[in-house]
Amino acid sequence: MHEWALAEAIVEYVKKALREANGEYVERLSIVLGKLQSIDREVLGFALREILRMENICVKELVFRDEDVELLCRRCGYRWVLDLDSFDEWVREAIHFVPEVVHSYIKCPQCGSHDFEVVRGRGVGIGEIIVK
Ligand code: ZN
């Protein structure tokens, strides 16, 4: 259900972009999915295509791009990219369903602190939209 609300928001954005550019169709739409979120891309892709079809909007190319998770330590200021593949599957699954648990499993590689913030890779956004 999450995915459908998100798809609707993306379609609203697409409609606005088409209006503003006075365009006829969308050549390419790329959606950025942070690796630290629990969106099902299959469901999102399906929801998007359904809503676009109902709205009569043509999107020639719809692509999804993963965004790495970048963390910033609040204690020492170290920034690093999280390698999710280095975790056991059950940890990855836990992080996938409850992104907040990332704080229990991960610590700053520099100072060992669990006090860090997620700079990138949490949300969903529009990477690129080309209107024709
Ligand atoms: Zn640190």
Backbone and ligand atoms as CSV (ligand in chain L), in Angstrom:
chain,resi,resn,atom,element,x,y,z
A,1,MET,N,N,0.847,-1.213,0.000
A,1,MET,CA,C,0.000,0.000,0.000
A,1,MET,C,C,0.865,1.239,0.000
A,2,HIS,N,N,1.923,1.172,0.731
A,2,HIS,CA,C,3.008,2.121,0.733
A,2,HIS,C,C,3.441,2.468,-0.702
A,3,GLU,N,N,3.658,1.399,-1.479
A,3,GLU,CA,C,4.152,1.541,-2.845
A,3,GLU,C,C,3.165,2.293,-3.734
A,4,TRP,N,N,1.856,2.034,-3.513
A,4,TRP,CA,C,0.863,2.705,-4.347
A,4,TRP,C,C,0.818,4.195,-4.058
A,5,ALA,N,N,0.907,4.560,-2.808
A,5,ALA,CA,C,0.911,5.983,-2.437
A,5,ALA,C,C,2.132,6.663,-3.045
A,6,LEU,N,N,3.240,5.950,-3.008
A,6,LEU,CA,C,4.477,6.473,-3.560
A,6,LEU,C,C,4.361,6.635,-5.081
A,7,ALA,N,N,3.789,5.627,-5.722
A,7,ALA,CA,C,3.603,5.678,-7.175
A,7,ALA,C,C,2.722,6.866,-7.552
A,8,GLU,N,N,1.683,7.100,-6.763
A,8,GLU,CA,C,0.802,8.240,-7.043
A,8,GLU,C,C,1.565,9.555,-6.940
A,9,ALA,N,N,2.404,9.661,-5.935
A,9,ALA,CA,C,3.189,10.884,-5.757
A,9,ALA,C,C,4.148,11.078,-6.932
A,10,ILE,N,N,4.741,9.992,-7.391
A,10,ILE,CA,C,5.672,10.084,-8.527
A,10,ILE,C,C,4.919,10.511,-9.785
A,11,VAL,N,N,3.735,9.947,-9.983
A,11,VAL,CA,C,2.945,10.300,-11.165
A,11,VAL,C,C,2.531,11.776,-11.120
A,12,GLU,N,N,2.209,12.258,-9.928
A,12,GLU,CA,C,1.892,13.687,-9.793
A,12,GLU,C,C,3.078,14.535,-10.246
A,13,TYR,N,N,4.247,14.106,-9.846
A,13,TYR,CA,C,5.465,14.810,-10.221
A,13,TYR,C,C,5.652,14.784,-11.741
A,14,VAL,N,N,5.411,13.626,-12.333
A,14,VAL,CA,C,5.553,13.466,-13.781
A,14,VAL,C,C,4.561,14.374,-14.509
A,15,LYS,N,N,3.330,14.432,-14.002
A,15,LYS,CA,C,2.315,15.278,-14.630
A,15,LYS,C,C,2.730,16.749,-14.598
A,16,LYS,N,N,3.290,17.140,-13.478
A,16,LYS,CA,C,3.730,18.516,-13.317
A,16,LYS,C,C,4.884,18.811,-14.288
A,17,ALA,N,N,5.814,17.864,-14.383
A,17,ALA,CA,C,6.956,18.054,-15.288
A,17,ALA,C,C,6.487,18.159,-16.735
A,18,LEU,N,N,5.492,17.349,-17.093
A,18,LEU,CA,C,4.960,17.398,-18.459
A,18,LEU,C,C,4.281,18.739,-18.729
A,19,ARG,N,N,3.494,19.174,-17.744
A,19,ARG,CA,C,2.797,20.455,-17.873
A,19,ARG,C,C,3.785,21.592,-18.044
A,20,GLU,N,N,4.777,21.611,-17.163
A,20,GLU,CA,C,5.728,22.722,-17.167
A,20,GLU,C,C,6.560,22.783,-18.437
A,21,ALA,N,N,6.871,21.619,-18.984
A,21,ALA,CA,C,7.700,21.595,-20.192
A,21,ALA,C,C,6.825,21.574,-21.439
A,22,ASN,N,N,5.508,21.539,-21.230
A,22,ASN,CA,C,4.572,21.441,-22.333
A,22,ASN,C,C,4.886,20.206,-23.192
A,23,GLY,N,N,5.218,19.125,-22.524
A,23,GLY,CA,C,5.653,17.933,-23.234
A,23,GLY,C,C,4.511,16.978,-23.562
A,24,GLU,N,N,4.788,16.060,-24.462
A,24,GLU,CA,C,3.774,15.089,-24.863
A,24,GLU,C,C,3.948,13.764,-24.152
A,25,TYR,N,N,5.184,13.390,-23.972
A,25,TYR,CA,C,5.434,12.107,-23.321
A,25,TYR,C,C,6.772,12.165,-22.580
A,26,VAL,N,N,7.026,11.105,-21.829
A,26,VAL,CA,C,8.266,11.042,-21.074
A,26,VAL,C,C,9.193,10.039,-21.749
A,27,GLU,N,N,10.342,10.511,-22.129
A,27,GLU,CA,C,11.309,9.651,-22.805
A,27,GLU,C,C,11.947,8.685,-21.804
A,28,ARG,N,N,12.273,9.229,-20.639
A,28,ARG,CA,C,12.977,8.415,-19.665
A,28,ARG,C,C,12.670,8.912,-18.262
A,29,LEU,N,N,12.333,7.976,-17.399
A,29,LEU,CA,C,12.077,8.317,-15.997
A,29,LEU,C,C,12.904,7.375,-15.149
A,30,SER,N,N,13.770,7.939,-14.347
A,30,SER,CA,C,14.559,7.065,-13.499
A,30,SER,C,C,14.248,7.354,-12.024
A,31,ILE,N,N,13.992,6.294,-11.304
A,31,ILE,CA,C,13.612,6.379,-9.897
A,31,ILE,C,C,14.794,5.866,-9.065
A,32,VAL,N,N,15.175,6.661,-8.096
A,32,VAL,CA,C,16.288,6.276,-7.237
A,32,VAL,C,C,15.725,5.656,-5.961
A,33,LEU,N,N,16.201,4.450,-5.663
A,33,LEU,CA,C,15.748,3.767,-4.453
A,33,LEU,C,C,16.931,3.586,-3.517
A,34,GLY,N,N,16.874,4.231,-2.387
A,34,GLY,CA,C,17.923,4.048,-1.397
A,34,GLY,C,C,17.934,2.598,-0.945
A,35,LYS,N,N,19.133,2.063,-0.726
A,35,LYS,CA,C,19.212,0.650,-0.332
A,35,LYS,C,C,18.653,0.429,1.077
A,36,LEU,N,N,18.491,1.536,1.801
A,36,LEU,CA,C,18.007,1.419,3.172
A,36,LEU,C,C,16.525,1.783,3.255
A,37,GLN,N,N,15.727,1.195,2.417
A,37,GLN,CA,C,14.294,1.422,2.546
A,37,GLN,C,C,13.589,0.127,2.220
A,38,SER,N,N,12.323,0.092,2.551
A,38,SER,CA,C,11.625,-1.188,2.423
A,38,SER,C,C,10.603,-1.182,1.301
A,39,ILE,N,N,10.907,-0.443,0.241
A,39,ILE,CA,C,10.004,-0.418,-0.903
A,39,ILE,C,C,10.225,-1.658,-1.766
A,40,ASP,N,N,9.130,-2.285,-2.136
A,40,ASP,CA,C,9.201,-3.427,-3.035
A,40,ASP,C,C,9.177,-2.891,-4.471
A,41,ARG,N,N,10.293,-3.043,-5.165
A,41,ARG,CA,C,10.362,-2.391,-6.469
A,41,ARG,C,C,9.451,-3.028,-7.515
A,42,GLU,N,N,9.173,-4.323,-7.328
A,42,GLU,CA,C,8.235,-4.981,-8.240
A,42,GLU,C,C,6.856,-4.330,-8.115
A,43,VAL,N,N,6.432,-4.174,-6.857
A,43,VAL,CA,C,5.110,-3.597,-6.598
A,43,VAL,C,C,5.077,-2.140,-7.040
A,44,LEU,N,N,6.140,-1.423,-6.761
A,44,LEU,CA,C,6.201,-0.013,-7.151
A,44,LEU,C,C,6.155,0.126,-8.672
A,45,GLY,N,N,6.924,-0.711,-9.365
A,45,GLY,CA,C,6.940,-0.672,-10.827
A,45,GLY,C,C,5.559,-0.974,-11.397
A,46,PHE,N,N,4.903,-1.973,-10.815
A,46,PHE,CA,C,3.566,-2.341,-11.266
A,46,PHE,C,C,2.589,-1.190,-11.030
A,47,ALA,N,N,2.627,-0.640,-9.817
A,47,ALA,CA,C,1.720,0.455,-9.455
A,47,ALA,C,C,1.944,1.651,-10.388
A,48,LEU,N,N,3.204,1.959,-10.649
A,48,LEU,CA,C,3.520,3.090,-11.524
A,48,LEU,C,C,2.944,2.889,-12.921
A,49,ARG,N,N,3.199,1.690,-13.466
A,49,ARG,CA,C,2.714,1.434,-14.828
A,49,ARG,C,C,1.191,1.499,-14.885
A,50,GLU,N,N,0.536,0.961,-13.860
A,50,GLU,CA,C,-0.930,0.989,-13.820
A,50,GLU,C,C,-1.454,2.421,-13.783
A,51,ILE,N,N,-0.901,3.233,-12.891
A,51,ILE,CA,C,-1.398,4.605,-12.735
A,51,ILE,C,C,-1.094,5.422,-13.993
A,52,LEU,N,N,0.099,5.232,-14.559
A,52,LEU,CA,C,0.456,5.961,-15.783
A,52,LEU,C,C,-0.506,5.595,-16.912
A,53,ARG,N,N,-0.859,4.321,-16.962
A,53,ARG,CA,C,-1.777,3.871,-18.002
A,53,ARG,C,C,-3.154,4.516,-17.811
A,54,MET,N,N,-3.632,4.519,-16.555
A,54,MET,CA,C,-4.933,5.116,-16.276
A,54,MET,C,C,-4.942,6.604,-16.569
A,55,GLU,N,N,-3.810,7.239,-16.364
A,55,GLU,CA,C,-3.713,8.689,-16.591
A,55,GLU,C,C,-3.356,9.000,-18.044
A,56,ASN,N,N,-3.168,7.936,-18.818
A,56,ASN,CA,C,-2.819,8.127,-20.223
A,56,ASN,C,C,-1.498,8.854,-20.444
A,57,ILE,N,N,-0.539,8.520,-19.618
A,57,ILE,CA,C,0.776,9.137,-19.754
A,57,ILE,C,C,1.743,8.088,-20.295
A,58,CYS,N,N,2.438,8.459,-21.338
A,58,CYS,CA,C,3.381,7.520,-21.935
A,58,CYS,C,C,4.786,7.754,-21.373
A,59,VAL,N,N,5.317,6.729,-20.759
A,59,VAL,CA,C,6.700,6.764,-20.297
A,59,VAL,C,C,7.440,5.666,-21.058
A,60,LYS,N,N,8.351,6.075,-21.929
A,60,LYS,CA,C,9.000,5.083,-22.795
A,60,LYS,C,C,9.951,4.184,-22.026
A,61,GLU,N,N,10.688,4.791,-21.144
A,61,GLU,CA,C,11.680,4.006,-20.424
A,61,GLU,C,C,11.574,4.305,-18.928
A,62,LEU,N,N,11.309,3.257,-18.168
A,62,LEU,CA,C,11.219,3.411,-16.714
A,62,LEU,C,C,12.324,2.576,-16.084
A,63,VAL,N,N,13.202,3.245,-15.378
A,63,VAL,CA,C,14.315,2.500,-14.782
A,63,VAL,C,C,14.419,2.781,-13.281
A,64,PHE,N,N,14.933,1.804,-12.577
A,64,PHE,CA,C,15.173,1.964,-11.150
A,64,PHE,C,C,16.672,1.903,-10.907
A,65,ARG,N,N,17.114,2.776,-10.045
A,65,ARG,CA,C,18.541,2.820,-9.741
A,65,ARG,C,C,18.704,2.720,-8.226
A,66,ASP,N,N,19.640,1.896,-7.792
A,66,ASP,CA,C,19.918,1.778,-6.362
A,66,ASP,C,C,20.832,2.903,-5.909
A,67,GLU,N,N,20.569,3.392,-4.738
A,67,GLU,CA,C,21.455,4.404,-4.174
A,67,GLU,C,C,22.145,3.813,-2.957
A,68,ASP,N,N,23.459,3.915,-2.939
A,68,ASP,CA,C,24.227,3.394,-1.810
A,68,ASP,C,C,23.859,4.120,-0.519
A,69,VAL,N,N,24.101,3.425,0.562
A,69,VAL,CA,C,23.842,4.008,1.871
A,69,VAL,C,C,25.124,4.661,2.376
A,70,GLU,N,N,25.049,5.951,2.607
A,70,GLU,CA,C,26.212,6.664,3.111
A,70,GLU,C,C,25.927,7.132,4.538
A,71,LEU,N,N,26.875,6.891,5.417
A,71,LEU,CA,C,26.687,7.210,6.826
A,71,LEU,C,C,27.703,8.249,7.284
A,72,LEU,N,N,27.304,9.022,8.262
A,72,LEU,CA,C,28.182,10.052,8.820
A,72,LEU,C,C,28.201,9.900,10.337
A,73,CYS,N,N,29.389,9.679,10.881
A,73,CYS,CA,C,29.533,9.510,12.323
A,73,CYS,C,C,29.383,10.869,13.012
A,74,ARG,N,N,28.512,10.891,14.035
A,74,ARG,CA,C,28.306,12.160,14.753
A,74,ARG,C,C,29.432,12.431,15.741
A,75,ARG,N,N,30.170,11.374,16.076
A,75,ARG,CA,C,31.217,11.577,17.067
A,75,ARG,C,C,32.512,12.075,16.429
A,76,CYS,N,N,32.964,11.383,15.365
A,76,CYS,CA,C,34.264,11.774,14.807
A,76,CYS,C,C,34.173,12.378,13.408
A,77,GLY,N,N,32.953,12.401,12.837
A,77,GLY,CA,C,32.792,13.036,11.536
A,77,GLY,C,C,33.187,12.177,10.344
A,78,TYR,N,N,33.485,10.906,10.603
A,78,TYR,CA,C,33.874,10.008,9.511
A,78,TYR,C,C,32.662,9.684,8.638
A,79,ARG,N,N,32.881,9.652,7.326
A,79,ARG,CA,C,31.834,9.320,6.383
A,79,ARG,C,C,32.178,8.024,5.681
A,80,TRP,N,N,31.226,7.131,5.544
A,80,TRP,CA,C,31.524,5.909,4.820
A,80,TRP,C,C,30.285,5.340,4.147
A,81,VAL,N,N,30.550,4.498,3.145
A,81,VAL,CA,C,29.470,3.847,2.417
A,81,VAL,C,C,29.291,2.456,3.002
A,82,LEU,N,N,28.069,2.158,3.343
A,82,LEU,CA,C,27.758,0.889,3.981
A,82,LEU,C,C,27.724,-0.233,2.949
A,83,ASP,N,N,28.443,-1.289,3.246
A,83,ASP,CA,C,28.428,-2.436,2.350
A,83,ASP,C,C,27.434,-3.466,2.887
A,84,LEU,N,N,26.203,-3.352,2.409
A,84,LEU,CA,C,25.141,-4.220,2.939
A,84,LEU,C,C,25.401,-5.695,2.634
A,85,ASP,N,N,26.122,-5.938,1.540
A,85,ASP,CA,C,26.377,-7.332,1.163
A,85,ASP,C,C,27.280,-8.055,2.156
A,86,SER,N,N,27.962,-7.278,3.002
A,86,SER,CA,C,28.870,-7.923,3.943
A,86,SER,C,C,28.131,-8.473,5.167
A,87,PHE,N,N,26.818,-8.225,5.248
A,87,PHE,CA,C,26.069,-8.712,6.402
A,87,PHE,C,C,25.380,-10.036,6.113
A,88,ASP,N,N,25.096,-10.754,7.178
A,88,ASP,CA,C,24.332,-11.979,7.025
A,88,ASP,C,C,22.953,-11.632,6.477
A,89,GLU,N,N,22.366,-12.628,5.843
A,89,GLU,CA,C,21.097,-12.362,5.199
A,89,GLU,C,C,20.026,-11.915,6.197
A,90,TRP,N,N,20.019,-12.524,7.368
A,90,TRP,CA,C,18.965,-12.147,8.327
A,90,TRP,C,C,19.130,-10.718,8.813
A,91,VAL,N,N,20.375,-10.235,8.861
A,91,VAL,CA,C,20.601,-8.839,9.258
A,91,VAL,C,C,20.101,-7.921,8.149
A,92,ARG,N,N,20.442,-8.288,6.909
A,92,ARG,CA,C,19.980,-7.482,5.778
A,92,ARG,C,C,18.456,-7.424,5.758
A,93,GLU,N,N,17.841,-8.556,6.058
A,93,GLU,CA,C,16.388,-8.618,6.073
A,93,GLU,C,C,15.823,-7.711,7.177
A,94,ALA,N,N,16.441,-7.780,8.344
A,94,ALA,CA,C,15.986,-6.938,9.459
A,94,ALA,C,C,16.104,-5.462,9.083
A,95,ILE,N,N,17.212,-5.108,8.454
A,95,ILE,CA,C,17.437,-3.717,8.062
A,95,ILE,C,C,16.423,-3.293,7.003
A,96,HIS,N,N,16.118,-4.234,6.134
A,96,HIS,CA,C,15.178,-3.963,5.067
A,96,HIS,C,C,13.789,-3.633,5.622
A,97,PHE,N,N,13.372,-4.399,6.645
A,97,PHE,CA,C,12.034,-4.185,7.180
A,97,PHE,C,C,11.982,-3.044,8.188
A,98,VAL,N,N,13.017,-2.912,8.963
A,98,VAL,CA,C,13.053,-1.847,9.980
A,98,VAL,C,C,14.402,-1.128,9.868
A,99,PRO,N,N,14.492,-0.160,8.954
A,99,PRO,CA,C,15.788,0.478,8.704
A,99,PRO,C,C,16.470,1.005,9.970
A,100,GLU,N,N,15.692,1.333,10.993
A,100,GLU,CA,C,16.275,1.884,12.227
A,100,GLU,C,C,17.201,0.891,12.922
A,101,VAL,N,N,17.001,-0.388,12.690
A,101,VAL,CA,C,17.844,-1.369,13.384
A,101,VAL,C,C,19.293,-1.284,12.914
A,102,VAL,N,N,19.510,-0.545,11.842
A,102,VAL,CA,C,20.871,-0.388,11.337
A,102,VAL,C,C,21.805,0.101,12.455
A,103,HIS,N,N,21.232,0.868,13.385
A,103,HIS,CA,C,22.048,1.400,14.478
A,103,HIS,C,C,22.524,0.319,15.452
A,104,SER,N,N,21.794,-0.785,15.523
A,104,SER,CA,C,22.225,-1.848,16.437
A,104,SER,C,C,23.357,-2.670,15.838
A,105,TYR,N,N,23.391,-2.751,14.513
A,105,TYR,CA,C,24.345,-3.655,13.883
A,105,TYR,C,C,25.605,-2.973,13.380
A,106,ILE,N,N,25.521,-1.678,13.218
A,106,ILE,CA,C,26.632,-1.000,12.562
A,106,ILE,C,C,27.258,0.032,13.479
A,107,LYS,N,N,28.570,0.069,13.444
A,107,LYS,CA,C,29.261,1.117,14.179
A,107,LYS,C,C,30.294,1.775,13.284
A,108,CYS,N,N,30.717,2.958,13.680
A,108,CYS,CA,C,31.672,3.723,12.899
A,108,CYS,C,C,32.984,2.936,12.798
A,109,PRO,N,N,33.471,2.723,11.565
A,109,PRO,CA,C,34.716,1.954,11.406
A,109,PRO,C,C,35.926,2.694,11.986
A,110,GLN,N,N,35.785,3.968,12.203
A,110,GLN,CA,C,36.897,4.767,12.691
A,110,GLN,C,C,36.964,4.806,14.226
A,111,CYS,N,N,35.813,5.093,14.866
A,111,CYS,CA,C,35.856,5.278,16.317
A,111,CYS,C,C,34.955,4.301,17.069
A,112,GLY,N,N,34.160,3.507,16.349
A,112,GLY,CA,C,33.337,2.502,17.013
A,112,GLY,C,C,32.016,3.011,17.566
A,113,SER,N,N,31.683,4.266,17.285
A,113,SER,CA,C,30.440,4.833,17.810
A,113,SER,C,C,29.220,4.325,17.037
A,114,HIS,N,N,28.092,4.163,17.759
A,114,HIS,CA,C,26.840,3.809,17.092
A,114,HIS,C,C,26.019,5.053,16.775
A,115,ASP,N,N,26.596,6.198,17.078
A,115,ASP,CA,C,25.868,7.445,16.876
A,115,ASP,C,C,26.232,8.044,15.524
A,116,PHE,N,N,25.452,7.684,14.529
A,116,PHE,CA,C,25.720,8.191,13.186
A,116,PHE,C,C,24.408,8.537,12.507
A,117,GLU,N,N,24.499,9.306,11.449
A,117,GLU,CA,C,23.282,9.570,10.695
A,117,GLU,C,C,23.397,9.031,9.275
A,118,VAL,N,N,22.230,8.766,8.692
A,118,VAL,CA,C,22.186,8.271,7.323
A,118,VAL,C,C,22.117,9.482,6.407
A,119,VAL,N,N,23.183,9.696,5.641
A,119,VAL,CA,C,23.258,10.866,4.777
A,119,VAL,C,C,22.530,10.612,3.460
A,120,ARG,N,N,22.661,9.413,2.969
A,120,ARG,CA,C,22.123,9.060,1.667
A,120,ARG,C,C,21.633,7.627,1.708
A,121,GLY,N,N,20.704,7.294,0.819
A,121,GLY,CA,C,20.336,5.891,0.673
A,121,GLY,C,C,19.143,5.460,1.490
A,122,ARG,N,N,18.396,6.424,2.010
A,122,ARG,CA,C,17.251,6.058,2.818
A,122,ARG,C,C,15.946,6.215,2.038
A,123,GLY,N,N,15.904,7.233,1.208
A,123,GLY,CA,C,14.629,7.586,0.589
A,123,GLY,C,C,14.436,7.088,-0.821
A,124,VAL,N,N,13.366,7.577,-1.400
A,124,VAL,CA,C,13.037,7.285,-2.773
A,124,VAL,C,C,12.909,8.628,-3.471
A,125,GLY,N,N,13.459,8.731,-4.658
A,125,GLY,CA,C,13.376,10.015,-5.343
A,125,GLY,C,C,13.418,9.864,-6.849
A,126,ILE,N,N,13.244,10.981,-7.520
A,126,ILE,CA,C,13.337,10.996,-8.973
A,126,ILE,C,C,14.791,11.246,-9.320
A,127,GLY,N,N,15.389,10.327,-10.071
A,127,GLY,CA,C,16.765,10.519,-10.477
A,127,GLY,C,C,16.847,11.412,-11.684
A,128,GLU,N,N,15.987,11.124,-12.659
A,128,GLU,CA,C,16.063,11.844,-13.926
A,128,GLU,C,C,14.701,11.756,-14.606
A,129,ILE,N,N,14.312,12.839,-15.231
A,129,ILE,CA,C,13.102,12.774,-16.051
A,129,ILE,C,C,13.358,13.571,-17.332
A,130,ILE,N,N,13.150,12.914,-18.453
A,130,ILE,CA,C,13.341,13.575,-19.741
A,130,ILE,C,C,11.984,13.647,-20.430
A,131,VAL,N,N,11.516,14.875,-20.620
A,131,VAL,CA,C,10.204,15.103,-21.216
A,131,VAL,C,C,10.397,15.534,-22.661
A,132,LYS,N,N,9.574,14.954,-23.536
A,132,LYS,CA,C,9.660,15.332,-24.957
A,132,LYS,C,C,8.392,16.030,-25.400
L,1,ZN,ZN,ZN,33.289,7.790,14.355
